[in-house]
Amino acid sequence: MASTRRLAAILAADVAGYSRLMGADEEGTHEHLKAHLRELVEPKIAEDRVHVVKNTGDGLLAEFPSVVDAVRCAVDVQRGKNAVSSACRLAMAD
């Protein structure tokens, strides 16, 4: 059986300081994270042909068809987050 190879970019996103935030205000942090995901992250993922590999609650791994798409999504989400609030800092790695 022949294997098929393809290139992909993996984006890892995590809320920086999530444990500290949860310790200080569990309900508020959870609500803020849910709103952030609903308003910023989920729409970007839906428009960018992304496959979410794993969702960990305060983070996710997502597969993009290209590095350009992954970086563009990360930048757009970070910029959108900065415009809304700095309470949850989304850390992204490639």
Residue pairs with C-beta under 8 A, 6 or more apart in sequence:
7 66
8 63
8 64
8 65
9 63
9 64
9 65
9 66
9 67
9 69
9 70
9 71
9 94
10 53
10 61
10 62
10 63
10 64
10 70
10 94
11 61
11 62
11 64
11 70
11 73
11 74
11 92
11 93
11 94
12 59
12 60
12 61
12 92
12 93
12 94
13 41
13 59
13 60
13 62
13 74
13 77
13 90
13 91
13 92
13 93
14 56
14 58
14 59
14 90
14 91
14 92
15 21
15 33
15 58
15 59
15 88
15 89
15 90
15 91
16 89
16 90
16 91
17 89
18 29
18 33
18 58
18 88
21 29
21 87
21 88
22 29
22 30
29 87
29 88
32 85
32 87
32 88
33 58
33 88
36 81
36 84
36 88
36 90
39 80
39 84
40 77
40 80
40 81
40 84
41 60
41 77
41 90
44 73
44 76
44 77
44 80
45 52
45 62
45 73
48 64
48 69
48 72
48 73
49 64
49 65
49 69
50 62
50 63
50 64
50 69
50 73
51 62
51 63
52 60
52 61
52 62
52 63
53 60
53 61
53 62
53 63
54 60
54 61
62 70
62 73
64 70
64 73
67 94
70 94
71 94
74 92
74 94
77 90
77 92
78 90
78 92
81 88
81 89
81 90
